Amino acid sequence: MSDFQRLSVVAIADAVNAGASAIAIAQAALDAAAAYDLIQPQVWILRLPTETVLAQARAVEARIAAGESLPLAGVPFAVKDNIDVGGLPTSAACPAFAYAPDRSATVVERLVAAGAVLIGKTNLDQFATGLVGARSPYGAPLCVFNQDYVSGGSSSGSAVAVAAGLVAFSLGTDTAGSGRVPAAFNHLIGLKPSKGRWSTRGVVPACRSLDCVSVFTADLAGAALVDEVLTAFDVGDDYSRRAPAGTLGRSATAPPGGEHLAGAQPRSSPSGGGGPEGRRGFAFGVPKQDQRLFMGDEQSAALYAAAIARFTAAGGAPIEIDIAPLLDCAKLLYSGPWVAERTAAVEGLLRDKPGAIHPTVRTIVQGGLSVSGVETFNGLYALEAHRRAAEPIWDAVEVLLLPTAPTVYRLKEVLAEPIALNANLGLYTNFVNLLDMSALAVPAGFRENGTGFGVTLIGPAFADRALLALAERYLETFPMADTPPLDLTLRKPGVKLAVVGAHLAGMPLHWQLTSREARLVSATRTAQAYRLYAMAETTPPKPALIHVGNGGSSILVEVYELDFEAFGSFVAEVPAPLAIGTVTLEDGTSVKGFVAEPRALNGATDITELGGWRAYIASLA
């Protein structure tokens, strides 16, 4: 792990159950995470203290010594920070939203009970709204093979943590593709289970009726093992479902044999053969030629064609399918009433502290405020029509094989055009949960720029285990081990900058930080030596932070890190009477930050007692 090698869930669990040290494995994961901080510190929002992690590992060793056999014994894992861990803050990448739950999400409880060891909570597109990984005040996790490119989102940090070998598996969430697109770009397995198969109790909702917890692993066996641990009906989750009889407990490593996808009948290969090693053939659907859209990315098109050939070599027969009903359905997710479901998840924050929400995310969720009841019912009727139109697909094929994402983008491209490019990445993923389908993203090669390309196996609800079995046959023709080296370029040295007002996350000038790829280091307070004033006649409204020494108070600030060039260009834009000086934080450390000339207090209002700029803005409303 110190060399950032990808870890096998099954190998670790087997070794620890056989007597290997869970403590040593946990320490190695901590060391790897600390070392990778020199490359991508933005992977994490929070890591557990060393002693807390090692205490988990000691507890695992004690349980094994007492005679237990744990399916995930000593396996280090990470959790996307929209999933509750008891006693730790859940932020959904929005510091103003953060809360500390008393209890962990059901999925976390089940993993810990199975012996897994939690390392920390990972970064994400704020409120799981995005497929790029670039909508977070904590910075943008980047593709592990080429840091010029996005990692994919919204489960960005979770994917990078596995792809960089920091943990053996990680939990993400997936509403529109958030557990599949990052898997593709980072050469991972991304299992998005059927809706209700895994509990979503304790998950901050994006679209509650559509959300799924997902998992990233380096191999199929790891995903299958996590699925076995997490598949259970949860009476505490209103959206939990009992799987139909006969769909659980299949081994992903066993040949499909007579197994077939739920709701589909077994078919013989049109060639008359039974597939490799006597296994039966199967029909798989691919889009019609004019529906294979790659946004001009010819390398992605070629990799998809190669994946079709490999799936055929694994015993499949490709059949062209009209996927127009699927693509039409996908439009409902952001152009239909389901955007209002995202709004419902953050309604209180949007109403009381809209400036705390990332500007791109805020633009999206504000759209839900105008959705009427009539539009909602019309959307539901349209969804049923799309569902009925899609049903014949399963009469023709047992599984769909689609590109996971049509292309990939550089971070600077996404920052320049955040909504349109994000929408392109969801072309083949947005419809899956709307139409109650299961999906499994698997690697399909690399572009010349080093970024991963992937394909997704899609089946009806509760076809999860059969998808794993078919994916194994596919991967026999395409070894996972053929990967390029990780991009271990050290991050540029940076300058820490404390912001107190209009540059806070979600505030009107925050874009001046995000456009420079600033990364949130912490949301903290100043030392008790400052007073805060609302300056008169400024647009947008701005505060003045004044050092007064004795008699001062502690003021809420956010500390960001910028590289030297970005910091210089930022300072050049700071208008008088504001300036950049040195600010002392509550822990005694000093960083660069906003200060003010004496003239800033002309006509200003002392707002120190409110404790911070967000509280002042809220008081105006």
C-alpha positions as CSV (number, residue, x, y, z in Angstrom):
1,M,0.0,0.0,0.0
2,S,2.9,2.4,0.5
3,D,3.5,2.2,-3.2
4,F,-0.2,3.0,-3.8
5,Q,-1.0,-0.5,-5.0
6,R,-4.7,-1.4,-5.4
7,L,-5.9,-3.7,-2.6
8,S,-7.9,-6.9,-2.8
9,V,-10.9,-7.0,-0.4
10,V,-11.0,-10.8,-0.4
11,A,-7.2,-11.2,0.0
12,I,-7.1,-8.9,3.0
13,A,-10.1,-10.5,4.7
14,D,-8.7,-14.0,4.1
15,A,-5.3,-13.1,5.5
16,V,-6.7,-11.4,8.6
17,N,-9.1,-14.3,9.3
18,A,-6.0,-16.6,9.0
19,G,-4.0,-14.6,11.6
20,A,-2.5,-11.7,9.7
21,S,-2.3,-8.4,11.7
22,A,-5.3,-6.1,11.1
23,I,-3.4,-3.5,13.0
24,A,-0.5,-3.6,10.5
25,I,-2.9,-3.3,7.6
26,A,-4.7,-0.4,9.1
27,Q,-1.4,1.4,9.8
28,A,-0.3,0.8,6.2
29,A,-3.6,2.4,5.0
30,L,-3.0,5.4,7.2
31,D,0.5,5.7,5.9
32,A,-0.6,5.5,2.3
33,A,-3.3,8.1,2.8
34,A,-0.8,10.5,4.5
35,A,1.7,10.0,1.7
36,Y,-0.9,10.6,-1.0
37,D,-1.8,13.9,0.7
38,L,1.3,15.2,-1.1
39,I,-0.4,14.5,-4.4
40,Q,-4.2,14.9,-3.8
41,P,-5.1,16.0,-0.3
42,Q,-8.5,16.9,-1.7
43,V,-9.5,13.2,-1.7
44,W,-10.7,13.5,1.9
45,I,-13.0,15.7,3.9
46,L,-12.2,14.0,7.1
47,R,-9.8,11.2,8.2
48,L,-10.2,9.4,11.5
49,P,-7.4,9.9,14.1
50,T,-4.7,7.2,14.0
51,E,-5.7,5.8,17.4
52,T,-9.3,5.5,16.4
53,V,-8.4,3.5,13.3
54,L,-6.0,1.3,15.2
55,A,-8.7,0.7,17.9
56,Q,-11.0,-0.6,15.2
57,A,-8.3,-3.0,14.0
58,R,-7.6,-4.2,17.5
59,A,-11.3,-4.9,18.0
60,V,-11.2,-7.0,14.8
61,E,-8.2,-9.0,16.0
62,A,-10.0,-9.6,19.4
63,R,-13.1,-10.9,17.6
64,I,-11.1,-13.3,15.5
65,A,-9.2,-14.5,18.5
66,A,-12.5,-15.2,20.2
67,G,-13.4,-17.5,17.3
68,E,-15.3,-15.3,14.9
69,S,-14.9,-15.5,11.1
70,L,-15.5,-12.0,9.7
71,P,-16.3,-11.6,6.0
72,L,-14.5,-8.2,5.8
73,A,-11.9,-8.8,8.5
74,G,-9.5,-5.9,8.7
75,V,-10.4,-4.5,5.3
76,P,-9.8,-0.7,5.2
77,F,-12.6,1.3,3.6
78,A,-13.8,4.9,3.1
79,V,-17.2,6.4,3.1
80,K,-18.5,9.3,0.9
81,D,-19.3,12.2,3.2
82,N,-23.0,12.2,2.5
83,I,-23.3,8.9,4.4
84,D,-23.6,9.1,8.2
85,V,-20.9,7.8,10.6
86,G,-22.0,8.1,14.2
87,G,-20.2,10.9,16.0
88,L,-18.5,12.3,12.9
89,P,-19.8,15.3,11.0
90,T,-21.7,14.6,7.8
91,S,-21.2,17.7,5.5
92,A,-22.2,16.5,2.0
93,A,-19.4,18.9,1.0
94,C,-21.2,21.9,2.4
95,P,-19.7,23.1,5.7
96,A,-22.8,25.1,6.6
97,F,-25.0,22.0,6.3
98,A,-22.8,19.8,8.5
99,Y,-24.3,17.9,11.4
100,A,-23.1,15.1,13.7
101,P,-25.4,12.0,13.7
102,D,-25.7,9.9,16.8
103,R,-25.8,6.7,14.7
104,S,-24.1,5.4,11.5
105,A,-26.0,4.7,8.3
106,T,-27.2,1.1,8.1
107,V,-24.6,0.3,5.4
108,V,-21.7,1.5,7.6
109,E,-23.0,-0.5,10.6
110,R,-23.2,-3.7,8.5
111,L,-19.6,-3.2,7.2
112,V,-18.2,-2.5,10.6
113,A,-20.0,-5.5,12.0
114,A,-18.4,-7.6,9.2
115,G,-15.0,-6.5,10.3
116,A,-14.2,-3.6,8.0
117,V,-12.0,-0.8,9.3
118,L,-13.1,2.8,8.5
119,I,-10.3,5.2,7.5
120,G,-12.3,8.3,6.7
121,K,-14.9,10.3,4.8
122,T,-14.3,11.3,1.2
123,N,-14.9,14.4,-0.9
124,L,-17.8,14.7,-3.4
125,D,-19.7,17.0,-5.6
126,Q,-21.7,19.0,-3.1
127,F,-25.0,17.3,-2.2
128,A,-24.1,14.5,-4.7
129,T,-25.2,16.9,-7.5
130,G,-22.7,16.4,-10.3
131,L,-20.8,13.8,-12.3
132,V,-17.5,15.7,-12.4
133,G,-16.1,15.9,-8.9
134,A,-15.4,19.6,-9.3
135,R,-18.3,21.1,-7.3
136,S,-16.8,21.0,-3.8
137,P,-15.3,23.7,-1.6
138,Y,-12.8,21.0,-0.5
139,G,-11.2,21.0,-4.0
140,A,-11.6,18.7,-7.0
141,P,-10.2,15.1,-6.8
142,L,-8.6,14.3,-10.1
143,C,-8.1,11.2,-12.3
144,V,-5.4,9.1,-10.7
145,F,-3.8,8.5,-14.1
146,N,-3.7,12.1,-15.3
147,Q,-4.3,14.9,-12.9
148,D,-5.3,17.3,-15.7
149,Y,-8.6,15.5,-16.0
150,V,-11.6,15.2,-13.6
151,S,-12.0,12.1,-11.5
152,G,-15.7,11.9,-12.2
153,G,-18.4,12.5,-9.6
154,S,-20.2,12.9,-7.5
155,S,-18.4,10.1,-5.6
156,S,-15.0,11.6,-6.6
157,G,-13.0,11.1,-3.4
158,S,-14.3,7.6,-2.9
159,A,-13.2,6.5,-6.4
160,V,-9.7,8.1,-6.1
161,A,-9.2,6.6,-2.6
162,V,-9.6,3.1,-4.1
163,A,-7.8,3.7,-7.4
164,A,-4.8,5.2,-5.6
165,G,-4.6,2.1,-3.3
166,L,-5.4,4.0,-0.1
167,V,-8.3,1.7,0.9
168,A,-9.6,-1.6,-0.5
169,F,-13.1,-0.4,-1.1
170,S,-15.2,2.7,-0.7
171,L,-18.9,3.6,-0.5
172,G,-20.3,6.1,-2.9
173,T,-23.9,7.0,-3.8
174,D,-25.4,6.8,-7.3
175,T,-28.6,8.7,-8.4
176,A,-27.6,9.7,-12.0
177,G,-24.3,7.8,-12.4
178,S,-22.2,9.0,-9.5
179,G,-21.0,5.5,-8.7
180,R,-20.3,4.5,-12.3
181,V,-18.7,7.5,-14.0
182,P,-15.8,7.8,-11.5
183,A,-15.3,4.0,-11.8
184,A,-14.8,4.4,-15.6
185,F,-12.3,7.3,-15.4
186,N,-10.2,5.5,-12.7
187,H,-10.3,1.9,-14.0
188,L,-12.5,0.5,-11.2
189,I,-15.4,-1.7,-10.6
190,G,-18.5,0.4,-9.8
191,L,-21.5,-1.6,-8.5
192,K,-24.7,0.3,-8.4
193,P,-27.2,-2.1,-6.9
194,S,-30.9,-2.3,-7.6
195,K,-32.9,0.4,-5.8
196,G,-33.7,-0.8,-2.3
197,R,-31.3,-3.7,-2.3
198,W,-28.9,-1.8,0.0
199,S,-30.3,0.4,2.7
200,T,-30.2,4.2,2.3
201,R,-31.1,5.0,5.9
202,G,-28.5,7.5,7.1
203,V,-27.7,8.9,3.6
204,V,-28.2,12.6,2.8
205,P,-30.7,12.3,-0.1
206,A,-30.1,13.7,-3.5
207,C,-33.3,12.3,-5.0
208,R,-34.6,10.1,-2.2
209,S,-36.8,7.9,-4.4
210,L,-33.9,7.2,-6.7
211,D,-30.8,7.1,-4.6
212,C,-28.6,4.1,-4.2
213,V,-25.5,3.5,-2.1
214,S,-22.7,2.1,-4.4
215,V,-19.3,0.6,-4.0
216,F,-15.9,1.0,-5.7
217,T,-13.5,-1.9,-5.7
218,A,-10.4,-2.9,-7.6
219,D,-11.9,-6.3,-8.7
220,L,-15.2,-8.1,-9.1
221,A,-14.8,-10.4,-6.2
222,G,-14.5,-7.5,-3.8
223,A,-17.7,-5.9,-5.1
224,A,-19.5,-9.2,-4.8
225,L,-18.3,-9.7,-1.2
226,V,-19.5,-6.2,-0.2
227,D,-22.8,-6.9,-1.9
228,E,-23.3,-10.0,0.1
229,V,-22.6,-8.1,3.3
230,L,-24.9,-5.1,2.5
231,T,-27.9,-6.9,0.8
232,A,-30.6,-7.0,3.4
233,F,-34.0,-5.6,4.0
234,D,-34.0,-2.6,6.4
235,V,-37.2,-1.9,8.1
236,G,-35.8,1.5,9.0
237,D,-35.6,2.5,5.4
238,D,-38.9,3.4,3.7
239,Y,-37.4,2.6,0.3
240,S,-35.8,-0.7,1.2
241,R,-37.1,-3.7,-0.8
242,R,-37.1,-7.4,-0.3
243,A,-35.4,-9.1,-3.3
244,P,-37.5,-11.6,-5.3
245,A,-36.8,-15.2,-4.3
246,G,-33.9,-16.8,-6.1
247,T,-31.9,-13.6,-6.8
248,L,-29.5,-13.7,-3.7
249,G,-26.5,-15.7,-2.7
250,R,-25.0,-16.5,-6.1
251,S,-21.2,-16.4,-6.3
252,A,-19.8,-13.9,-8.7
253,T,-17.0,-16.3,-9.4
254,A,-19.2,-19.2,-10.5
255,P,-20.0,-19.6,-14.2
256,P,-23.5,-18.3,-15.0
257,G,-24.5,-21.8,-16.2
258,G,-28.3,-21.8,-16.1
259,E,-28.5,-18.4,-14.4
260,H,-30.2,-15.6,-16.2
261,L,-31.1,-12.1,-15.5
262,A,-34.2,-11.5,-13.4
263,G,-37.1,-11.0,-15.7
264,A,-35.3,-12.4,-18.8
265,Q,-35.4,-15.9,-20.3
266,P,-32.2,-17.8,-21.0
267,R,-31.2,-17.9,-24.7
268,S,-28.9,-20.0,-26.8
269,S,-26.2,-18.3,-28.7
270,P,-27.2,-17.7,-32.3
271,S,-24.0,-19.3,-33.3
272,G,-25.2,-22.6,-31.7
273,G,-22.4,-22.7,-29.2
274,G,-22.6,-22.6,-25.4
275,G,-19.9,-20.0,-24.9
276,P,-16.4,-20.5,-23.5
277,E,-15.9,-23.7,-21.5
278,G,-19.3,-25.0,-22.4
279,R,-21.1,-22.0,-20.8
280,R,-24.3,-21.0,-22.5
281,G,-24.4,-18.0,-24.7
282,F,-26.4,-14.8,-24.1
283,A,-27.8,-11.9,-26.0
284,F,-26.6,-8.4,-25.1
285,G,-27.9,-5.1,-26.3
286,V,-25.9,-2.3,-27.9
287,P,-27.2,1.0,-29.2
288,K,-28.0,1.5,-32.9
289,Q,-25.1,3.0,-34.8
290,D,-26.6,6.5,-34.8
291,Q,-27.1,6.3,-31.0
292,R,-23.5,5.7,-30.2
293,L,-22.6,9.2,-29.2
294,F,-19.1,10.0,-28.0
295,M,-19.0,13.9,-28.3
296,G,-16.3,13.6,-31.0
297,D,-14.1,11.3,-28.8
298,E,-12.9,8.8,-31.4
299,Q,-10.8,6.9,-28.9
300,S,-13.8,6.3,-26.7
301,A,-15.7,5.0,-29.8
302,A,-12.9,2.6,-30.6
303,L,-12.7,1.3,-27.0
304,Y,-16.4,0.7,-27.0
305,A,-16.2,-1.3,-30.2
306,A,-13.4,-3.3,-28.6
307,A,-15.5,-4.0,-25.5
308,I,-18.3,-5.3,-27.7
309,A,-15.9,-7.7,-29.4
310,R,-14.7,-8.9,-25.9
311,F,-18.2,-9.4,-24.7
312,T,-18.9,-11.4,-27.8
313,A,-15.7,-13.5,-27.2
314,A,-17.1,-14.2,-23.7
315,G,-20.1,-15.9,-25.2
316,G,-22.4,-13.0,-26.0
317,A,-24.3,-12.2,-29.2
318,P,-24.7,-8.4,-29.8
319,I,-28.1,-7.2,-30.8
320,E,-28.7,-3.6,-31.8
321,I,-31.4,-2.0,-29.7
322,D,-33.2,1.3,-30.1
323,I,-32.3,3.1,-26.8
324,A,-34.3,6.2,-27.7
325,P,-36.8,5.5,-24.9
326,L,-33.9,5.3,-22.4
327,L,-32.3,8.6,-23.6
328,D,-35.7,10.3,-23.5
329,C,-36.3,9.1,-20.0
330,A,-32.9,10.4,-18.9
331,K,-34.0,13.9,-19.6
332,L,-36.6,13.8,-16.8
333,L,-33.9,13.7,-14.2
334,Y,-32.8,17.3,-14.6
335,S,-35.4,18.7,-17.1
336,G,-38.4,17.2,-15.3
337,P,-39.9,17.4,-11.9
338,W,-37.2,15.2,-10.2
339,V,-35.0,18.3,-9.8
340,A,-37.6,19.3,-7.2
341,E,-36.7,16.2,-5.2
342,R,-33.1,17.5,-5.0
343,T,-34.6,20.8,-3.9
344,A,-36.6,19.1,-1.2
345,A,-33.4,17.6,0.2
346,V,-31.8,21.0,0.9
347,E,-34.9,23.2,1.1
348,G,-34.1,24.6,4.5
349,L,-30.6,25.6,3.6
350,L,-31.7,27.0,0.3
351,R,-34.3,29.1,2.0
352,D,-32.2,30.3,5.0
353,K,-28.6,30.3,3.7
354,P,-28.6,30.1,-0.1
355,G,-25.1,31.6,-0.2
356,A,-23.8,28.5,1.5
357,I,-24.5,26.3,-1.5
358,H,-22.0,25.9,-4.4
359,P,-23.2,28.3,-7.2
360,T,-23.6,25.5,-9.8
361,V,-25.4,23.3,-7.3
362,R,-27.6,26.2,-6.2
363,T,-28.5,27.0,-9.8
364,I,-29.7,23.4,-10.2
365,V,-31.7,23.1,-7.0
366,Q,-33.3,26.5,-7.3
367,G,-35.0,25.2,-10.4
368,G,-37.0,22.9,-8.3
369,L,-38.8,25.7,-6.5
370,S,-40.9,26.5,-9.6
371,V,-42.0,22.9,-10.2
372,S,-45.8,22.6,-9.8
373,G,-47.9,19.6,-8.7
374,V,-49.3,19.4,-12.2
375,E,-45.8,19.2,-13.7
376,T,-44.9,16.5,-11.1
377,F,-47.8,14.3,-12.1
378,N,-47.2,14.8,-15.8
379,G,-43.6,13.8,-15.2
380,L,-44.7,10.6,-13.4
381,Y,-47.0,9.8,-16.3
382,A,-44.1,10.4,-18.7
383,L,-41.9,8.1,-16.7
384,E,-44.4,5.2,-16.9
385,A,-44.7,5.7,-20.6
386,H,-40.9,5.5,-20.9
387,R,-40.9,2.4,-18.7
388,R,-43.5,0.7,-20.9
389,A,-41.5,1.6,-24.0
390,A,-38.3,0.1,-22.5
391,E,-39.9,-3.2,-21.4
392,P,-39.4,-4.9,-24.9
393,I,-35.7,-4.5,-24.4
394,W,-35.7,-7.4,-22.0
395,D,-37.6,-9.6,-24.5
396,A,-34.8,-9.1,-27.0
397,V,-31.7,-9.2,-24.8
398,E,-30.6,-10.2,-21.3
399,V,-28.3,-7.4,-20.6
400,L,-27.4,-4.0,-22.1
401,L,-23.7,-3.1,-22.7
402,L,-23.4,0.7,-22.9
403,P,-20.5,3.1,-22.6
404,T,-20.3,4.3,-19.0
405,A,-19.5,7.9,-20.2
406,P,-19.1,9.1,-23.7
407,T,-15.9,11.0,-23.0
408,V,-13.8,12.7,-20.3
409,Y,-12.9,16.4,-19.7
410,R,-10.0,18.4,-18.3
411,L,-10.8,20.1,-15.0
412,K,-10.3,23.5,-16.6
413,E,-12.8,22.7,-19.3
414,V,-15.4,21.7,-16.6
415,L,-14.8,24.8,-14.6
416,A,-15.3,26.9,-17.7
417,E,-18.5,25.1,-18.8
418,P,-19.8,23.3,-15.7
419,I,-23.4,22.4,-16.6
420,A,-23.2,21.4,-20.3
421,L,-20.2,19.2,-19.9
422,N,-21.5,17.5,-16.8
423,A,-24.7,16.7,-18.7
424,N,-22.7,15.0,-21.5
425,L,-21.2,12.6,-18.9
426,G,-24.6,11.4,-17.9
427,L,-25.8,10.5,-21.3
428,Y,-25.8,6.7,-20.7
429,T,-26.3,6.7,-16.9
430,N,-29.2,9.1,-16.0
431,F,-32.0,6.8,-16.9
432,V,-31.0,3.7,-15.0
433,N,-32.5,4.5,-11.6
434,L,-35.5,6.2,-13.1
435,L,-36.3,2.9,-14.9
436,D,-35.4,0.7,-11.8
437,M,-32.5,-1.1,-13.4
438,S,-29.3,-2.6,-11.9
439,A,-25.9,-1.6,-13.2
440,L,-22.3,-2.7,-13.0
441,A,-19.5,-0.5,-14.4
442,V,-16.3,-2.3,-15.5
443,P,-13.1,-1.1,-17.1
444,A,-12.7,-1.1,-20.9
445,G,-9.3,0.3,-21.5
446,F,-7.5,3.6,-21.6
447,R,-7.4,6.7,-23.8
448,E,-4.0,8.0,-25.0
449,N,-4.2,10.7,-22.3
450,G,-4.2,7.9,-19.6
451,T,-7.8,8.3,-18.5
452,G,-9.9,5.2,-18.1
453,F,-12.8,4.3,-20.4
454,G,-15.5,2.0,-19.1
455,V,-18.6,0.1,-20.1
456,T,-21.7,-0.6,-18.0
457,L,-23.7,-3.8,-17.8
458,I,-27.3,-2.9,-17.2
459,G,-30.1,-5.3,-16.3
460,P,-33.5,-5.3,-14.8
461,A,-34.0,-4.8,-11.0
462,F,-32.3,-7.4,-8.8
463,A,-30.1,-8.8,-11.6
464,D,-27.1,-7.7,-9.7
465,R,-25.5,-11.1,-9.1
466,A,-26.0,-12.2,-12.7
467,L,-24.3,-9.0,-13.9
468,L,-21.3,-9.8,-11.7
469,A,-21.1,-13.3,-13.3
470,L,-21.3,-12.0,-16.8
471,A,-18.7,-9.3,-16.0
472,E,-16.3,-12.0,-14.9
473,R,-16.6,-13.7,-18.2
474,Y,-16.0,-10.4,-19.9
475,L,-12.9,-9.6,-17.8
476,E,-11.4,-13.0,-18.6
477,T,-10.8,-11.5,-22.1
478,F,-9.5,-8.2,-20.6
479,P,-7.2,-8.5,-17.6
480,M,-7.7,-5.8,-15.0
481,A,-3.9,-5.8,-14.3
482,D,-3.1,-3.9,-17.6
483,T,-3.1,-0.4,-16.1
484,P,-0.7,2.5,-16.7
485,P,1.2,4.0,-13.8
486,L,-0.5,6.4,-11.5
487,D,0.2,10.1,-12.0
488,L,2.1,10.9,-8.8
489,T,2.9,14.5,-9.7
490,L,3.3,16.3,-6.4
491,R,0.8,19.1,-5.9
492,K,2.2,22.6,-6.2
493,P,3.2,24.3,-2.9
494,G,0.4,26.7,-1.9
495,V,-0.6,29.6,0.2
496,K,-3.3,29.3,2.9
497,L,-5.8,32.1,2.7
498,A,-8.6,32.9,5.3
499,V,-11.8,34.3,3.9
500,V,-14.5,35.8,6.0
501,G,-17.2,37.3,3.8
502,A,-18.2,37.4,0.1
503,H,-15.6,34.7,-0.7
504,L,-17.1,32.1,1.6
505,A,-18.4,28.9,-0.1
506,G,-21.6,29.8,-1.9
507,M,-21.2,33.5,-1.5
508,P,-21.2,35.9,-4.6
509,L,-17.4,36.1,-4.9
510,H,-16.6,32.4,-4.2
511,W,-16.1,31.9,-7.9
512,Q,-12.8,33.9,-7.6
513,L,-11.5,31.0,-5.6
514,T,-13.0,28.1,-7.5
515,S,-11.8,29.5,-10.8
516,R,-8.3,29.3,-9.4
517,E,-8.8,25.7,-8.2
518,A,-8.6,26.7,-4.5
519,R,-9.1,23.9,-2.0
520,L,-10.9,24.2,1.3
521,V,-8.5,23.3,4.1
522,S,-10.8,24.0,7.0
523,A,-13.9,25.8,8.3
524,T,-12.6,27.3,11.5
525,R,-12.4,30.5,13.6
526,T,-10.0,33.3,14.2
527,A,-8.3,33.8,17.6
528,Q,-10.4,35.9,20.0
529,A,-8.8,39.1,18.9
530,Y,-11.0,40.4,16.1
531,R,-14.1,42.4,15.4
532,L,-16.3,42.1,12.3
533,Y,-18.0,45.0,10.5
534,A,-20.4,45.2,7.6
535,M,-18.9,47.9,5.4
536,A,-21.2,50.6,4.0
537,E,-22.3,50.8,0.4
538,T,-20.4,47.8,-1.0
539,T,-21.6,45.6,-3.9
540,P,-21.8,42.8,-3.2
541,P,-21.9,43.4,0.6
542,K,-18.5,42.8,2.2
543,P,-17.2,42.7,5.7
544,A,-14.1,44.2,7.3
545,L,-12.2,42.0,9.8
546,I,-10.3,44.2,12.3
547,H,-7.6,42.9,14.7
548,V,-8.3,44.6,18.1
549,G,-6.5,42.3,20.6
550,N,-8.1,42.3,24.0
551,G,-11.9,42.7,23.8
552,G,-12.0,40.9,20.4
553,S,-14.0,37.8,19.5
554,S,-13.6,34.7,17.5
555,I,-15.0,35.0,14.0
556,L,-15.9,32.2,11.6
557,V,-13.7,31.9,8.6
558,E,-12.9,29.4,5.8
559,V,-9.2,28.6,5.0
560,Y,-8.4,27.8,1.4
561,E,-5.1,26.8,-0.3
562,L,-4.1,28.3,-3.6
563,D,-0.8,27.8,-5.5
564,F,1.5,30.8,-5.6
565,E,0.5,32.0,-9.0
566,A,-3.2,31.8,-8.3
567,F,-2.7,33.5,-4.9
568,G,-0.8,36.4,-6.7
569,S,-3.6,36.9,-9.2
570,F,-6.2,36.8,-6.5
571,V,-4.5,39.4,-4.4
572,A,-4.2,41.7,-7.4
573,E,-8.1,41.7,-7.6
574,V,-8.7,42.7,-3.9
575,P,-10.1,46.2,-3.9
576,A,-9.4,48.9,-1.3
577,P,-10.1,49.5,1.5
578,L,-9.7,45.7,1.8
579,A,-6.2,44.1,1.7
580,I,-4.5,40.8,2.3
581,G,-2.5,40.6,5.5
582,T,-2.0,38.0,8.3
583,V,-4.8,36.4,10.3
584,T,-4.3,34.4,13.5
585,L,-6.6,31.4,13.9
586,E,-8.0,29.9,17.1
587,D,-5.3,27.2,17.2
588,G,-2.6,29.9,17.3
589,T,-1.4,29.4,13.7
590,S,-1.3,32.3,11.2
591,V,-2.4,32.4,7.6
592,K,-2.9,35.0,5.0
593,G,-6.3,36.6,5.1
594,F,-8.5,39.6,4.6
595,V,-7.8,42.7,6.6
596,A,-9.0,46.3,6.2
597,E,-7.7,49.9,6.2
598,P,-9.1,52.2,8.9
599,R,-11.4,53.9,6.3
600,A,-13.3,50.7,5.9
601,L,-15.1,51.5,9.2
602,N,-16.6,54.7,7.9
603,G,-20.4,54.1,8.2
604,A,-19.8,50.4,8.9
605,T,-22.0,48.4,11.3
606,D,-20.4,46.3,14.0
607,I,-21.7,42.7,13.6
608,T,-19.2,40.9,15.8
609,E,-21.9,39.5,18.1
610,L,-23.3,37.4,15.2
611,G,-20.0,35.5,15.0
612,G,-19.7,35.4,11.2
613,W,-20.7,36.8,7.9
614,R,-23.2,34.1,7.1
615,A,-25.2,34.9,10.2
616,Y,-25.3,38.5,9.2
617,I,-26.5,37.8,5.7
618,A,-29.2,35.5,7.1
619,S,-30.3,38.3,9.5
620,L,-30.9,40.6,6.5
621,A,-33.4,38.1,5.1
